[in-house]
Each structure stands twice: as structure tokens, then as C-alpha cells.
Amino acid sequence: MLFIIFVAAFAVADRGLTPKLGIDLQGGTRVTLIPKGQPEEADLQLATEIIRDRVNGLGVAGTTVVIEGSNIVLTVPGEDSSQARDLGTTSQLTIRPVLQTQPINPGDLEPVPAAKGDAEAVAKEVEEARDARQGDPEKLSQALAGFRCPERDILAGFDDQSQALIACGEDAKYVLGPVPLLVGEPEDGTRLDGQQIVKDSVSSGFNQQAGKNEVSFRFNAGPGQQGSATWSRLTQENLQRQIAILLDGEVISAPVVQGVTPVGSATSITGDFTIEEAQALAGNLRFGALPISFEEPNVDNVPASLGLASLEAGLLAGAIGFLLVLAYSAVFYRLLGLLAFISLVLSYVLTYGTLVFLGYTVDYSLDLAGIAGLVIGIGMTADSYVVFFERIKDELRDGHRFRSAVPRAWKSASRTIVTGNMVSLIGAVVLYLLATGEVRGFAFTLGLTTLTDILVAFTVTWPLVYLASTKDLFSKTWANGMGRMANLQAEAAERRRIERREQQAAEQSRERGVTATITGPGSGPTTSPTPESTNRPATDEEGR
């Protein structure tokens, strides 16, 4: 079993037999994306898959994406969290004609408190923002001068596309018209957005003529697809006027239309963004918009030095635990303790190989909480052979020899070992299912060490101790650490001898009270009277 696991681990590992480490051990960034309101489970799963596709598309090595409760958590090795932040953007691209624009003054930014995870508070904020920022274009134009751009856009992903909108960009604020309907659609039909972009057409690069980075894409133009035709009509209707391109409610570009874009032709977005931002935007458009919007992400950075210190502390704790168990075993159980310690080492070698294998097959990462579970597992594994050895003492105390005491002790000790470990395993499983974050790492390693403890106890510890019991060396009290039991064993044997003598004496006294028949020469049988016969009248036969 041990050989098979290590061969499998070596076959899948690309860095040797080294387990994958969590960010709290190797350093990195943990980004928690908190949805606005209470999303549906299906939307949360879809958002997770889209973010995973973005990770693969950007080549963000070592990044993991998991759902924890109602949040999505990204872990990225290293201290640069910029890419991880971009992965969580909704990337809902919409296009609106510009009706009016004004520059943003230094005092036009307004802080917005977050109502994270509160569905009613979010719904109220969205409703208030719609009343203030959407409606009649003339009223919005009058309100634009006094409008202060929010630092966090409440309407990102929640705006009504059929109505005009006040939106903000990097340097300006705008009154924008409704999102155009696709050609041939009714008033309540589908409108032009990022869903009509041909995913394979998205690319990013540097535009030499404009001197800026750009993202190029093309709207669909197949049978029954009107994205490109709608875009072409929009450019025709807005010649020499601005068209705003919004991403998650923020204006990222508002170019002046210089000419009509033919149906099926590509278009591009240019702006004051870096190459990395252009690549992130291209990847987000390529893999689609997220079905839910998120609050400003929570970012936890763990420096590599701190991760290394945590790893060293965990390894030191494990080493101290092993040494203490070895000392305890040697003092109380002598050579038997050394056999048990060998079983303990094999158990943790098996656990280590399993962690390496899982790290490169199911992307499991060992974190600091997981190391805590391993350290606690040392004591729990040692407890199994302590139960076994103490049961051997009970059998010796009852007067059995060491060789016969071992298998008798194992019969009862094995049931106790299984029962105790099953209780621990149930607790670990429940904790893993109900907990989130690092606590699940603790529960996983605790459950894993419990399973390996049962396996090693039955396949290694028991056979080793049984074989040792057949050797004269291990029967000696100085070798098995059970010298006190030898004295108790002698006392028990003496008690049994006394009990046997008393029992024999009692049996002999009962036999002396039984009638004995003696036959002599020339005479008939003579019966010696019993105590009862002397006190009763003689019968006729007895009188003759």
C-alpha cells in the first residue's frame, strides 16, 4: 500500500515528492468575493466556472477558485493580487450613446458604505440609485452638474438598460441614452451587450496609431444573430458623436464615431489602461460576464517570509510531538514502544504520500490548519497502541503469559481502537462539511490521519507486536516494560494455587462424608454408616 501510494504520488507530482502548500505557508494572496445580496446557487456555480476559465485563460499559475458559503474565494501564490482582483469583475459590457458629458471635479467623488450580504439593504440602495440616476434624459441632464460619482457603483449590473443613465468614467461623468435594442427585437427584447461578442475574436495589444493599448472584438453576424448589424446601425446613427462603452456600469471608453462600421467587421476599445489591464479585460470579455455582481473584494496578503516562518513552526511542532511520543514509548514500553513508534512513522509517511498525491490530482493544498490536524493526529495515533499495550497488561495481571496475552488483548483492544477512531472520523467529517476556510484543512488532515491510523494498526502494529510476542527477548520484562505486571502475575498465580488447594480440600471433605462399601474375606459386604444412618431406626434388613 505504501509503495503504491508513493509511486502514484511520484507519477503525478511535477516538483518531486513535495506537497502543495497553501498561501499561509508559501505566501500569497487570498481574495474573497462577496456577492451583492443573496445569489442563487446556480448563479454562484456559473460565476465560479467563468472565473476558473478566466484563470486558465490568463495563465495565473497556482490560483485556486472555491465556493465558501455564499462567497467565492481565490487564492493566488505571490503578493501581487491585481490579477486576482480583476478576475472577480462582473465584466458586463454594455454600449450606450452619449447625450451629455461633464468633467469630474476633485470634489465629485462620494464614498458609499457597503451593505455586504444584506439582501434588503442592497435592494434599497439599488432602488435609490435608480431613482437618482435613471429616468427622463432632460431631468438627468439638469441633475448632472450636481451629481457626485460614487466610489463604489451601486448600479453595476443592476441598471435598467431601457432607460437613460448617469454614469461616470475616469475623468468625466455622462448622461447616456438607453442600450440599443438588437435589430428586429421588440421594446422588451434583447439589447446589445457583451453576450453578442464572438469570444474567439477578442484580443488585446498596443495601437501604434493611437499610442494606446486596445482591446479588439467583433459582434456576431451569423444566421439569426444581429449583434454586428445593431452595432453597424448604432455607428451610423451617431456619426461624429460619442458612444460610451461601459464595463460593469463604468465608462471605460467614449470614442467619437468617425465612420460606419460594416456588418461583420471588428471594432476596438482604446483607453488609458495598461497592457495587463487590457489583457484582463480581453479575458473577461472572452469568457463572458458573471451572472452576479460583487462588493469590493476583501484581500489578505501573506508575505513569503511569514509563510516560511509558519511552515517552520508547524514542522517544529510536529518534530517535538514525535520526540515526546518516542520518549514516552521508550520509557513505558521499551522495545514494544519502539515497534509502535515504527508504526507511527509509517502511518505519517503514508499520510504524507497521500497529501502529495491529492495535491497534484485534486489540487489540495496543505495549510497551517492542516499541519495542526497532523500534529494532533500524532497523539491520536499513539493513543491506539497505548490502548493495545494497556490491554496486554490487563491480560498479564490475570495471570496469562506474555505470548498468550498479546492475541487475547488484541481481540478487545481492536474493537476499542475502531470505535474511538470512528468517533474522531465522524467529528472530522461533520466539521469539514459545516466549516469554511482554514478549518476545513484542519478537519481534512485530522480525518486522513484517523483513517491511516486504523489501517496501520491492523496491518502493521498488530502483526509486529504478535511476531515480537513469539520471541523470548520480548517476553523479558526489561524488554516489554511490564515488570510490574510480572509481580502482579506471580501474585495472581499464587492466588489461583491457594484457591485450587482450598477447592481440593473442600472436595475431599465432601468425599469423607460419602458411604464407603468394603468387602472382606468370608463375609458379606459391610457398610460404614453415614452420619445420617446413625440417627435413624434400623430397617428389617439391617436388623438381620
C-alpha positions as CSV (number, residue, x, y, z in Angstrom):
1,M,0.0,0.0,0.0
2,L,2.8,2.4,1.0
3,F,4.7,1.6,-2.1
4,I,1.7,2.1,-4.4
5,I,0.8,5.5,-2.9
6,F,4.4,6.8,-3.3
7,V,4.6,5.5,-6.9
8,A,1.3,7.2,-7.7
9,A,2.4,10.5,-5.9
10,F,5.8,10.5,-7.8
11,A,4.0,9.9,-11.1
12,V,1.7,12.9,-10.8
13,A,4.0,15.3,-8.9
14,D,6.0,17.8,-11.1
15,R,8.2,19.1,-8.2
16,G,9.2,15.8,-6.6
17,L,7.6,14.4,-3.5
18,T,6.6,17.8,-2.1
19,P,3.0,18.6,-1.2
20,K,1.3,21.7,-2.5
21,L,1.3,24.4,0.2
22,G,-1.4,26.9,1.0
23,I,-0.8,30.7,0.8
24,D,-0.4,30.8,4.6
25,L,2.7,28.6,4.3
26,Q,4.2,29.7,1.0
27,G,3.0,33.3,0.9
28,G,0.4,34.6,-1.4
29,T,-2.9,36.5,-1.7
30,R,-6.4,35.4,-0.7
31,V,-9.2,37.3,-2.4
32,T,-12.7,36.9,-1.1
33,L,-15.5,38.0,-3.5
34,I,-18.7,38.8,-1.6
35,P,-21.9,38.9,-3.8
36,K,-24.3,41.7,-3.6
37,G,-27.4,40.4,-1.9
38,Q,-28.2,36.6,-1.8
39,P,-27.4,35.0,-5.2
40,E,-28.9,31.8,-6.4
41,E,-26.8,28.6,-6.1
42,A,-26.9,28.1,-9.9
43,D,-25.6,31.7,-10.5
44,L,-22.8,31.1,-7.9
45,Q,-21.7,27.9,-9.6
46,L,-21.8,29.6,-13.0
47,A,-19.7,32.5,-11.7
48,T,-17.2,30.1,-10.3
49,E,-16.8,28.3,-13.6
50,I,-16.4,31.6,-15.5
51,I,-13.7,32.8,-13.1
52,R,-11.9,29.4,-13.4
53,D,-12.0,29.9,-17.2
54,R,-10.5,33.4,-16.8
55,V,-7.8,32.0,-14.6
56,N,-6.9,29.4,-17.2
57,G,-7.0,32.0,-20.0
58,L,-4.7,34.4,-18.2
59,G,-2.3,31.7,-17.1
60,V,-2.4,32.8,-13.4
61,A,-0.4,29.8,-12.2
62,G,-1.3,28.2,-8.9
63,T,-4.6,30.0,-8.5
64,T,-7.5,28.1,-6.9
65,V,-11.2,29.1,-7.0
66,V,-13.6,27.7,-4.5
67,I,-17.0,28.5,-3.1
68,E,-17.1,29.1,0.7
69,G,-20.6,29.6,1.9
70,S,-22.1,32.3,-0.4
71,N,-18.6,33.7,-1.2
72,I,-16.1,32.9,-3.9
73,V,-12.5,32.7,-2.7
74,L,-9.5,33.0,-4.9
75,T,-6.0,32.1,-3.7
76,V,-3.0,33.3,-5.7
77,P,0.6,32.5,-4.9
78,G,2.8,35.6,-4.5
79,E,2.0,39.0,-3.2
80,D,0.6,40.6,-6.4
81,S,-3.2,40.5,-6.1
82,S,-4.0,42.7,-9.1
83,Q,-4.8,39.9,-11.4
84,A,-6.9,38.2,-8.8
85,R,-8.9,41.4,-8.3
86,D,-9.6,41.7,-12.0
87,L,-10.8,38.0,-12.1
88,G,-13.8,38.9,-9.9
89,T,-15.1,41.8,-12.0
90,T,-18.5,41.1,-13.5
91,S,-17.4,42.3,-17.0
92,Q,-20.9,43.1,-18.1
93,L,-20.2,45.1,-21.3
94,T,-22.9,47.5,-22.5
95,I,-22.9,50.2,-25.1
96,R,-24.9,53.5,-24.8
97,P,-25.0,56.7,-26.9
98,V,-23.6,59.8,-25.1
99,L,-26.2,62.5,-24.6
100,Q,-24.2,64.9,-22.4
101,T,-20.8,64.9,-20.7
102,Q,-19.0,67.0,-18.0
103,P,-15.6,66.7,-16.5
104,I,-15.2,65.4,-13.0
105,N,-14.1,67.9,-10.4
106,P,-11.9,66.9,-7.4
107,G,-14.9,67.1,-5.0
108,D,-17.3,65.0,-7.2
109,L,-16.4,61.6,-5.6
110,E,-18.7,60.3,-2.9
111,P,-17.9,57.5,-0.6
112,V,-20.5,54.8,-0.5
113,P,-20.9,52.5,2.6
114,A,-21.1,48.8,1.7
115,A,-24.2,46.7,2.7
116,K,-22.4,43.4,2.2
117,G,-24.5,40.2,2.3
118,D,-27.7,42.1,3.3
119,A,-30.2,41.5,0.5
120,E,-32.7,44.1,1.7
121,A,-30.1,46.8,2.2
122,V,-28.7,46.1,-1.3
123,A,-32.1,46.2,-2.9
124,K,-32.9,49.5,-1.2
125,E,-29.6,51.0,-2.3
126,V,-30.2,49.9,-5.9
127,E,-33.7,51.3,-5.9
128,E,-32.5,54.7,-4.6
129,A,-29.7,54.8,-7.1
130,R,-32.1,54.1,-10.0
131,D,-34.4,56.9,-8.8
132,A,-31.5,59.3,-8.8
133,R,-29.6,58.2,-11.9
134,Q,-32.1,56.8,-14.3
135,G,-35.3,58.2,-16.0
136,D,-36.0,61.2,-18.2
137,P,-32.9,62.3,-20.1
138,E,-33.8,66.1,-19.7
139,K,-34.1,65.7,-15.9
140,L,-30.8,63.8,-15.8
141,S,-29.1,66.5,-17.8
142,Q,-30.2,69.1,-15.3
143,A,-29.0,66.9,-12.4
144,L,-25.6,66.1,-13.9
145,A,-23.8,69.2,-12.7
146,G,-24.6,68.4,-9.0
147,F,-24.1,64.7,-9.3
148,R,-21.2,63.2,-7.3
149,C,-19.7,60.0,-8.7
150,P,-19.8,57.1,-6.2
151,E,-16.6,55.4,-5.3
152,R,-18.4,52.1,-5.5
153,D,-21.0,51.9,-8.2
154,I,-24.2,50.5,-6.7
155,L,-25.9,50.0,-10.1
156,A,-23.1,47.9,-11.6
157,G,-25.1,45.1,-13.2
158,F,-28.4,46.4,-11.8
159,D,-29.2,49.3,-14.1
160,D,-32.3,49.3,-16.3
161,Q,-31.0,49.1,-19.8
162,S,-34.2,50.5,-21.3
163,Q,-33.7,53.9,-19.6
164,A,-31.2,56.7,-19.7
165,L,-28.4,56.6,-17.2
166,I,-25.9,58.9,-15.4
167,A,-22.6,57.1,-15.4
168,C,-19.0,58.0,-14.6
169,G,-15.7,57.4,-16.2
170,E,-12.1,58.1,-15.3
171,D,-12.2,61.9,-16.0
172,A,-15.8,62.6,-16.9
173,K,-19.4,62.0,-16.0
174,Y,-22.1,61.3,-18.6
175,V,-25.8,61.2,-19.4
176,L,-26.2,58.2,-21.6
177,G,-29.1,57.0,-23.7
178,P,-30.7,53.6,-23.4
179,V,-28.9,50.5,-24.6
180,P,-29.9,49.9,-28.2
181,L,-32.2,47.0,-29.0
182,L,-31.0,44.3,-31.4
183,V,-32.3,44.7,-34.9
184,G,-35.8,43.3,-35.1
185,E,-36.3,43.0,-31.4
186,P,-39.5,44.3,-29.7
187,E,-39.3,47.0,-27.0
188,D,-38.9,44.5,-24.2
189,G,-36.5,42.3,-26.3
190,T,-32.7,41.7,-26.1
191,R,-30.3,44.6,-26.2
192,L,-26.7,45.0,-27.4
193,D,-24.2,43.9,-24.8
194,G,-21.2,41.6,-24.3
195,Q,-23.2,38.5,-24.9
196,Q,-23.2,39.2,-28.7
197,I,-19.4,39.3,-28.8
198,V,-17.7,36.5,-30.7
199,K,-15.5,35.0,-28.0
200,D,-12.7,33.9,-30.3
201,S,-12.4,37.4,-31.8
202,V,-11.3,39.1,-28.6
203,S,-7.7,40.2,-28.5
204,S,-5.6,42.8,-26.9
205,G,-2.5,44.8,-27.9
206,F,-0.9,48.2,-28.5
207,N,-2.4,50.5,-31.1
208,Q,0.6,52.3,-32.8
209,Q,-1.6,55.0,-34.4
210,A,-3.5,55.9,-31.2
211,G,-0.5,55.3,-29.0
212,K,-2.7,53.4,-26.5
213,N,-3.5,49.9,-25.5
214,E,-6.6,48.5,-27.1
215,V,-9.0,45.5,-26.9
216,S,-10.4,44.3,-30.3
217,F,-13.5,42.2,-30.7
218,R,-16.3,41.5,-33.2
219,F,-20.0,41.2,-32.7
220,N,-21.8,38.1,-34.1
221,A,-23.3,38.2,-37.5
222,G,-24.5,34.7,-38.2
223,P,-28.0,33.5,-39.1
224,G,-30.4,34.9,-36.5
225,Q,-27.6,36.9,-34.9
226,Q,-28.0,40.7,-35.0
227,G,-25.1,41.9,-32.9
228,S,-23.0,43.2,-35.7
229,A,-25.9,44.6,-37.6
230,T,-27.1,46.5,-34.5
231,W,-23.6,47.9,-33.9
232,S,-23.3,49.0,-37.5
233,R,-26.7,50.8,-37.2
234,L,-25.6,52.5,-34.0
235,T,-22.4,53.8,-35.6
236,Q,-24.4,55.1,-38.5
237,E,-26.9,56.9,-36.2
238,N,-24.2,58.5,-34.1
239,L,-21.6,59.7,-36.7
240,Q,-19.3,62.4,-35.2
241,R,-20.8,61.8,-31.8
242,Q,-19.6,59.8,-28.8
243,I,-20.6,56.3,-28.0
244,A,-19.9,55.1,-24.4
245,I,-18.6,51.6,-23.8
246,L,-19.4,50.6,-20.2
247,L,-17.9,47.7,-18.2
248,D,-19.9,46.9,-15.0
249,G,-21.5,50.3,-15.1
250,E,-18.3,52.3,-15.5
251,V,-17.5,54.2,-18.7
252,I,-14.1,52.8,-19.9
253,S,-14.1,54.4,-23.3
254,A,-16.2,57.1,-25.1
255,P,-14.8,57.4,-28.6
256,V,-16.2,59.7,-31.3
257,V,-17.6,57.7,-34.2
258,Q,-15.6,58.6,-37.3
259,G,-17.3,56.2,-39.7
260,V,-19.9,53.5,-40.1
261,T,-18.6,50.0,-39.1
262,P,-19.6,47.5,-41.7
263,V,-21.6,44.4,-40.6
264,G,-19.1,41.6,-39.6
265,S,-16.2,44.0,-39.1
266,A,-14.2,44.2,-35.9
267,T,-14.2,47.1,-33.5
268,S,-11.9,48.1,-30.7
269,I,-11.8,49.8,-27.3
270,T,-8.9,52.1,-26.6
271,G,-8.2,53.7,-23.3
272,D,-5.7,54.7,-20.7
273,F,-5.2,51.2,-19.4
274,T,-2.0,49.2,-19.0
275,I,-1.1,46.1,-21.0
276,E,-2.1,43.9,-18.0
277,E,-5.5,45.7,-17.7
278,A,-6.1,45.2,-21.4
279,Q,-5.3,41.5,-21.2
280,A,-7.6,41.1,-18.2
281,L,-10.4,43.0,-20.0
282,A,-9.9,40.8,-23.1
283,G,-10.0,37.7,-21.0
284,N,-13.2,38.7,-19.2
285,L,-14.9,39.6,-22.4
286,R,-13.8,36.3,-24.0
287,F,-15.2,34.1,-21.2
288,G,-18.3,36.1,-20.7
289,A,-19.9,38.3,-18.0
290,L,-20.5,37.0,-14.5
291,P,-24.2,36.4,-13.6
292,I,-23.8,38.2,-10.3
293,S,-22.1,41.3,-9.1
294,F,-19.7,41.6,-6.1
295,E,-18.8,44.1,-3.5
296,E,-15.3,45.4,-3.3
297,P,-13.1,42.3,-2.7
298,N,-11.5,41.5,0.6
299,V,-7.8,41.0,0.1
300,D,-5.5,39.3,2.6
301,N,-1.8,39.3,1.7
302,V,0.6,36.8,3.4
303,P,4.3,37.6,2.8
304,A,6.5,34.7,1.7
305,S,8.7,35.3,4.8
306,L,5.7,34.9,7.1
307,G,4.6,31.8,5.3
308,L,8.0,30.3,5.7
309,A,8.0,31.1,9.4
310,S,4.6,29.4,9.7
311,L,5.8,26.3,7.9
312,E,8.9,26.1,10.1
313,A,6.8,26.5,13.3
314,G,4.4,23.7,12.1
315,L,7.3,21.4,11.3
316,L,8.9,22.1,14.7
317,A,5.7,21.3,16.5
318,G,5.4,18.0,14.6
319,A,9.1,17.1,15.4
320,I,8.5,17.9,19.1
321,G,5.4,15.7,19.1
322,F,7.3,12.8,17.5
323,L,10.1,13.1,20.0
324,L,7.8,13.2,23.0
325,V,5.9,10.2,21.8
326,L,9.2,8.3,21.2
327,A,10.4,9.2,24.8
328,Y,7.1,8.1,26.3
329,S,7.1,4.9,24.3
330,A,10.7,4.0,25.3
331,V,10.2,4.8,29.0
332,F,6.9,2.9,29.5
333,Y,7.0,0.1,26.8
334,R,10.7,-0.3,26.0
335,L,11.2,-2.4,22.8
336,L,7.4,-2.7,22.3
337,G,7.3,1.1,22.3
338,L,9.9,1.2,19.6
339,L,7.8,-1.1,17.5
340,A,4.8,1.2,18.0
341,F,6.9,4.2,17.1
342,I,7.9,2.5,13.8
343,S,4.1,2.1,13.1
344,L,3.6,5.7,13.9
345,V,6.3,6.8,11.4
346,L,4.9,4.5,8.7
347,S,1.5,6.0,9.3
348,Y,2.7,9.5,8.7
349,V,4.8,8.5,5.7
350,L,1.6,7.1,4.3
351,T,-0.3,10.3,5.1
352,Y,2.5,12.4,3.5
353,G,2.4,10.4,0.3
354,T,-1.4,10.7,0.2
355,L,-1.2,14.5,0.6
356,V,1.3,14.8,-2.2
357,F,-0.9,12.6,-4.5
358,L,-4.0,14.7,-3.7
359,G,-2.1,18.0,-4.2
360,Y,-1.5,17.1,-7.8
361,T,-4.7,15.3,-8.6
362,V,-7.5,17.3,-6.9
363,D,-5.4,20.4,-6.2
364,Y,-5.4,20.0,-2.4
365,S,-3.1,22.5,-0.7
366,L,-1.7,21.9,2.8
367,D,-2.2,24.9,5.0
368,L,-1.2,25.8,8.6
369,A,-4.5,24.5,10.0
370,G,-3.8,21.2,8.1
371,I,-0.5,20.9,9.9
372,A,-2.3,21.4,13.2
373,G,-4.5,18.5,12.3
374,L,-1.4,16.3,11.6
375,V,0.2,17.3,14.9
376,I,-3.0,16.4,16.8
377,G,-3.1,13.2,14.8
378,I,0.2,12.1,16.3
379,G,-1.3,11.9,19.7
380,M,-4.4,10.2,18.4
381,T,-2.4,7.6,16.6
382,A,-0.2,7.0,19.7
383,D,-3.4,6.5,21.7
384,S,-4.2,3.4,19.6
385,Y,-1.2,1.4,20.6
386,V,-1.4,2.7,24.2
387,V,-4.9,1.1,24.4
388,F,-3.4,-2.2,22.9
389,F,-0.5,-2.3,25.4
390,E,-2.6,-1.5,28.4
391,R,-4.9,-4.3,27.5
392,I,-1.9,-6.6,27.4
393,K,-1.1,-5.5,30.9
394,D,-4.7,-6.5,31.9
395,E,-4.2,-10.0,30.5
396,L,-0.8,-10.3,32.3
397,R,-2.5,-9.2,35.5
398,D,-5.0,-12.0,35.1
399,G,-2.1,-14.5,35.0
400,H,-1.6,-15.1,31.3
401,R,1.8,-15.5,29.9
402,F,3.1,-12.7,27.5
403,R,2.8,-14.8,24.4
404,S,-0.9,-15.7,25.0
405,A,-1.7,-12.3,26.5
406,V,-0.9,-10.5,23.2
407,P,-3.6,-12.1,20.9
408,R,-6.2,-12.1,23.8
409,A,-5.5,-8.4,24.3
410,W,-5.8,-7.6,20.6
411,K,-9.3,-9.0,20.4
412,S,-10.7,-6.5,22.8
413,A,-8.3,-3.6,22.0
414,S,-9.0,-3.7,18.3
415,R,-12.7,-3.0,18.9
416,T,-11.8,-0.1,21.2
417,I,-9.4,1.3,18.6
418,V,-12.0,1.1,15.8
419,T,-14.7,2.6,18.0
420,G,-12.6,5.5,19.2
421,N,-11.3,6.3,15.7
422,M,-14.8,6.2,14.2
423,V,-15.9,8.8,16.7
424,S,-13.0,11.0,15.7
425,L,-13.7,10.4,12.0
426,I,-17.3,11.3,12.3
427,G,-16.3,14.6,14.1
428,A,-13.8,15.4,11.3
429,V,-16.4,14.7,8.6
430,V,-19.0,16.9,10.2
431,L,-16.5,19.7,10.8
432,Y,-15.4,19.5,7.2
433,L,-18.9,19.7,5.9
434,L,-20.1,22.6,8.1
435,A,-16.9,24.7,8.3
436,T,-15.3,27.0,5.8
437,G,-11.8,28.3,5.1
438,E,-8.8,27.0,7.0
439,V,-11.0,25.0,9.4
440,R,-11.7,22.6,6.6
441,G,-8.0,22.0,6.2
442,F,-7.8,21.0,9.9
443,A,-10.7,18.6,9.6
444,F,-9.4,17.0,6.4
445,T,-6.0,16.1,7.8
446,L,-7.5,15.0,11.1
447,G,-9.8,12.6,9.2
448,L,-7.0,11.4,7.0
449,T,-4.7,10.6,9.9
450,T,-7.6,8.8,11.6
451,L,-8.1,6.5,8.6
452,T,-4.4,5.8,8.3
453,D,-4.2,5.1,12.0
454,I,-6.9,2.3,11.6
455,L,-5.1,0.9,8.5
456,V,-1.7,0.9,10.1
457,A,-2.9,-0.5,13.5
458,F,-4.4,-3.6,11.7
459,T,-1.7,-4.1,9.1
460,V,1.5,-3.1,10.8
461,T,1.2,-2.6,14.6
462,W,-0.7,-5.8,15.4
463,P,1.4,-8.1,13.2
464,L,4.7,-6.6,14.5
465,V,3.7,-7.0,18.2
466,Y,2.3,-10.5,17.6
467,L,5.6,-11.6,16.0
468,A,7.5,-10.0,18.8
469,S,5.5,-12.0,21.3
470,T,6.8,-15.2,19.8
471,K,10.4,-14.2,20.6
472,D,11.8,-14.8,24.0
473,L,13.5,-11.4,24.0
474,F,10.2,-9.5,24.1
475,S,8.9,-11.8,26.9
476,K,11.5,-10.4,29.2
477,T,10.2,-7.7,31.5
478,W,13.1,-5.3,30.8
479,A,12.3,-5.5,27.0
480,N,8.5,-5.1,27.2
481,G,8.4,-2.6,30.1
482,M,5.9,-4.8,32.0
483,G,8.0,-5.8,35.0
484,R,5.3,-4.7,37.5
485,M,2.9,-6.9,35.7
486,A,5.2,-9.9,36.4
487,N,4.9,-9.3,40.1
488,L,1.1,-9.0,39.7
489,Q,1.2,-12.1,37.6
490,A,3.0,-14.0,40.3
491,E,0.5,-12.8,42.9
492,A,-2.3,-13.9,40.7
493,A,-0.8,-17.3,40.1
494,E,-0.3,-17.7,43.9
495,R,-3.9,-16.8,44.5
496,R,-5.0,-19.4,42.0
497,R,-2.9,-22.1,43.7
498,I,-4.4,-21.2,47.0
499,E,-7.8,-21.3,45.5
500,R,-7.1,-24.7,43.9
501,R,-5.9,-26.1,47.3
502,E,-8.9,-24.8,49.1
503,Q,-11.2,-26.3,46.4
504,Q,-9.4,-29.7,46.7
505,A,-9.7,-29.6,50.4
506,A,-13.4,-28.9,50.2
507,E,-13.9,-31.7,47.7
508,Q,-12.0,-34.1,50.0
509,S,-14.1,-33.1,53.0
510,R,-17.3,-33.8,51.0
511,E,-15.9,-37.2,49.9
512,R,-15.3,-38.3,53.6
513,G,-19.0,-37.8,54.2
514,V,-20.0,-40.3,51.5
515,T,-20.8,-44.0,52.3
516,A,-18.0,-46.5,51.5
517,T,-18.6,-50.2,50.9
518,I,-15.8,-52.7,52.0
519,T,-15.8,-56.5,51.1
520,G,-13.8,-58.7,53.4
521,P,-12.9,-62.5,53.0
522,G,-15.6,-64.8,54.1
523,S,-18.0,-62.1,54.9
524,G,-20.6,-60.1,53.1
525,P,-20.4,-56.5,52.4
526,T,-20.1,-54.2,55.3
527,T,-21.4,-50.8,55.1
528,S,-20.0,-48.0,57.2
529,P,-22.7,-45.8,58.4
530,T,-23.0,-42.3,57.3
531,P,-23.9,-39.6,59.9
532,E,-27.4,-39.7,58.7
533,S,-27.8,-43.5,59.2
534,T,-26.8,-43.4,62.8
535,N,-29.7,-41.2,63.7
536,R,-32.5,-43.2,62.1
537,P,-34.1,-46.5,63.1
538,A,-32.7,-49.7,61.5
539,T,-34.8,-51.4,58.9
540,D,-35.6,-55.1,58.9
541,E,-32.9,-56.0,56.5
542,E,-30.4,-54.0,58.5
543,G,-31.5,-55.8,61.8
544,R,-30.9,-59.2,60.3
